[in-house]
Amino acid sequence: MSNRPPSPHRRVPRADLTERAQIGSGYRGGIRAELERTSHPEPAFAHADPKRILLPQIYRYATWHPDIGVVVSPLSRALPNEVCQDPTLSTRDSLEIPRYLEDSNLWLAFFPRNPYRGALFSILRGDLEKKIVKHTVLGSHYSGYQLSVAPEWAELETQLHNVATFCLHEHPRSNSFPKVVFEDSPHCIPYRSLHQTRQDAMNAAIDARLAFCKLAAFTSFTLSLWLTRFEDDCFDLVFQQLANHPRYPAPREWLMLLEDSCVCDISGGTRPGGFLDPFATRWGDHITRFTRASVPIWFVWGMDPLRAPIQPSMMSFRPNASVVRDAKHRKAVFAEIVLPHVILPQASTYSFDDEPSSTLPARPTLASEALSNALDDEDRGRVDLDRPPSPNPEAEPRAKVEANSRQKPREMWPEFYQRLMEGLERRKARESPLEKQEREWREKAALKSYGKKSTIYEWEQDFEDKSFYRRRCLKKAEVLDAWQSYSKFQRVYWSHLDEWDLCPQLPRCPPGETLPFDEDEDEAYYFDDQPDGSLVYKYASVPEPLPARPPTSTAENAHEDGNDVEPLSLQEYLHLQHGFDVSKASWTPGLHSEVKLEPTKWEIAFKRLLYDPSEAKNADPAFLQAIVEFHNVATRPDVHYKSLPPSWDLKDVEFHCDARILGCQRAYPGQLEDGTMYILRPGPESTSAHVADWFIATRSASTVLLAYRSGCTTIVDIARLFLRLGIAFRTVREVATRPLPRPRHLRTRVASPYIRGREEAKFRPQVNDYKSYVADRDTLLRSPAGRVIRTVGGLFWRFTSGIVQDAFVLDGPSFGDEVVARSEKKQGGSYFVDDLLDLRTLDFISGVFFLKSTVGDPKDCSFWPRYTNWSQTGYASDQWSPAAEQFFQTRSAELEAGRISILGGGAGNESWRIKHKQQMKFVKLISNHNEAQAAAFIDRSSRFTPFY
């Protein structure tokens, strides 16, 4: 087995390059032996684990644009929102968006949007101005300014050139490649030379860094020509050739670094792609490779796709008349998108040069015909993916479904309907009375129309397999037209999800049923003559008003409404979170801290606990003194829980944690981090196991004690309480083996902050920018990703209020592709998994912008604090506090009123941490002290014995 560390893209165990290189003797012998294995009529991978993940495969999407006609893409369903109109523009901003490309510069489609990721390209990061040093030539009086890391840059350039040259010229099908031109090498820029002024050296370094991004794009382009089918070993074949080259072997350690860099990043949304002229391109045989690399290519067929002859390899991408007609039917969706100006020449001007050439220096070709056969056999397996798909491909199109659509690969409508009905019944079995009231209200409202917050899905017929339908989320601009195209018998409402399905595969009017008058296509509306002679259609019947929403006045469901989140009172907060009983408090000066307050300073104590003192002006003096007493003791970090006053339940001998009802298991964090994870799970006498098949995981010992103090007897009730209070936790399932990564087409895809906000240094967002951000944010929160975002707690929990129902969280993990915790081997060595949530998604929720900086890397700014910045503000407590709610309401009002401002995450004066530090020092002090006491009680007290 291999000892190489797993990369973020492939987590399945894979064969070591060293072992694979020893299959045969010598370079050619090793290839030959490998080819004999892969050329077997029944390839070894044909019987591989069915859970192995395939890279993206070709599926043709056709779009009609009123300006340039039919556009077909083998990967992307939609057209890009922004394009580069000038194909000669070469700034970084312009290279990060699609443009019209030719065969010679197709490598620009691979330009990395995050070029400095990984250790290999880390030498390009940082402030270049600090890397410019004054240098004197040894043995002379000549001096100048030079880049201090120029030797490291030069070495990286040489290595990347070697890889690109090998991949391009020693590919077994290099004779079929069109002419490729790459003239933007970093060595063409004098970044290694001495310069008379610091500014000249700085300009050369900036230009060279951009050239390295282009070289990385070119290297990615050449590597993609070698990609194989499966995600876990897609680079193994080319890395084997690079590592065993007889003249220029690549170090294996360096190949590992290359694999974790932007060069080998094949995740979606990381590269811009581009537009190609299908009548002129000769890359048709290799589109499969570019699709596997998740690089979107759009073929511009024009108004008449049949007007000119094309290469045979492009025949499978030419749309027929029915496809063009269907694309025109959907043209309204893309009418406002601006595409690059494409000038399509006449067919007679096309010529196909058979001479494969490149501007890179060629090496002797070592690839044999057997290696070409190896690529053919590996790609083919049971189905040859490099050739045009058959008219009715059964497996591959059905395996590709829209991300976050809840549809499983190859799942048809009957299976989907049955699965969601079972989920609805499970939801009904454990819903609270308030949740039942909400669901019944939504069901009654759905009899009239869809709601503003409802998500509408349409089942679209497959382009090739006419018996398969794919569930697609409709955009707001599409909803009205699509809704009116279906009868009430073709609309299915899921009240527990607040989602609609529009199903063309269902009968418009079943036998024995009649359509109402307002759903008849010919009589649904009538025309009204206007004074100007125009005709305007009006509906013949006025829709009835929606039923009134049931009253929700209690605090238990206030968080569901989204606008009236009501935190706990201070007395309730101290009891649940800290175990402090106000009625038993007494003045204990011997336990007070150095920052103690006098009883008359109770207002300061309220503020340090993030509560408004104005609401307690008429309170009992004994209550106010108790609050000051708590503050004085809680801010002293050296007080052990056994030394606390009797007003704390940790001191009370009657406080016990009942293991029969609620158990607690100690585990390790899933990412090999320090610390302890606590798993709350049903005890032997609990009925929770019959309601939920998942547990609760938390890092906080005080949260564990809160669960016991609350008196909740089931895991579902505890989760509801945490969701009400805005406490961070995770819902986890216990599995025996480490989970596989989620298939790429089912992952949550968000626009990168680099794409969203790579703006000018003086850019300031406007109201339209904020409204667009809110719409995108709410769309993401309504997707399956919103379930796990709601459990993050704090500000991100507040974003989900009124959008993500608690019932979604109580369904438990959907994919289980992130290891949250892992148990000890003596406890079975199991894994506790939840749905994956990364920082990039949380940055998207915060509305992050990356603004250009005159010096150094771009500066990050955002509408709301980032996840990493929120904990540095004074509002981040163990629960959602009144001060945090006041901040949220004030900030929301400012943004809604058009007073748009953004702050950064750094250490400057305009950062979130500096401007909103508030009582951060005392909030952290009290929280850390409470956490330490709770952890000590759990570890050492005989009154806490529910460990498994």
ABEGO torsion letter per residue (X at the ends): XBABBBBAABABBBBBAAAAAAABBEAAAAAAAAAAAAABABBAAAABBAABBBBBBBBBBBBBBAAAEBBBBAABABBBABBBABAABABAAAAABBBBBBAAAAAAAABBABAABEAAAAAABEBAAAABBBBBBBGBABBBBBBAAAAAAAAAAAAAAAAAAAAAAABAAAAABBBBBBAABAAABBAABBBABAAAAAAAAAAAAAAAAAAAAAAAAAAAAABBABAAAAAAAAAAAAAABAABBBBAAAAAAAAABAAABABBGABAEBBBBAAABAAAAAAAAAAAAGBBBBBBAEABAAABBBBAAAAAABBBAAAAAAAAAAAAAAAABBBBBBBBBBAAABBBBABBBBABBBBBBABBAAAAAAAAAAAAEABBAABBBBABBAAAAAABBBBGAGBBBGBBAAAAAAAAAAAAAAAAAABBAAAAAAAAAAAAAAAABBBAABBBBBBBBBAABAABBBBBBBBAAAAAAAAAABBAAABBBBAAAGBBBBBAABBABBBGBBBBAAABAAAABBBBBBAAGBBBBBBABBBBBBBBBBBBABAAAAAAAGABBBBBBAAAAAAAAAGBBAAABBBBAAABBAABBBAAAAAAAAAAAGBBAAAAAABBAAAAAAAAAAAAAAABAABBAAABBAABAAABAABBBBAAABBBBBBBBAAGBBEBBBBBBBBAABAAAAABABBBBBABAAAAAAAAAAGBABAAAAAAAAAAAGBBBBBBBBBABBBBBBBAAABBBBBBAAAAABBBAABBBBAAAAAAAAAAAAAAAABAAAAAAAAAEEAAAAAABGABBAAAAAAEBAAGABBABBBBAAAGGBBBBBBBBBAAAAAAAAGBBBBBBABEBBBBBBABBBAAAAAABAABBABBBAAAAAAAAAAAAAAAAGBBBBBBABABAABAAAAAAEAAAAAAAAAAAAAAAAAAAAAABAABAABX
